[in-house]
Amino acid sequence: MRYLDIDTISFTDKDGNTFPVKDIRPIPVEATSLSIPPNSATMLDEVASRSQVYGDLGEDQTYRIFDANTTLLLENNFNVSKLAEIKIPL
């Protein structure tokens, strides 16, 4: 659903074939409700389903946690355990 409003653009590969693709999705900024320290085994979908985060079946909200931590995840090669904290949006 979050991609429906994103414009479709054309991508042309090295062989001249053109394909319709979605443009870059802007990363929304949300207020942080809490921050949690990660460990070496932290998986963001498991974090999303915790009762103090989004609760049972909260895995479908994992993208919001990725969005809130995008810059730090990129800087740390997507290694969650290297983050000082994981920001959880409201």
Secondary structure as GFF3:
##gff-version 3
##sequence-region A 1 90
A	DSSP	beta_strand	8	12	.	.	.	ID=ss1
A	DSSP	beta_strand	18	22	.	.	.	ID=ss2
A	DSSP	beta_strand	32	36	.	.	.	ID=ss3
A	DSSP	alpha_helix	44	48	.	.	.	ID=ss4
A	DSSP	three_ten_helix	58	61	.	.	.	ID=ss5
A	DSSP	alpha_helix	62	68	.	.	.	ID=ss6
A	DSSP	alpha_helix	70	75	.	.	.	ID=ss7
A	DSSP	three_ten_helix	80	82	.	.	.	ID=ss8
A	DSSP	beta_strand	86	89	.	.	.	ID=ss9
###
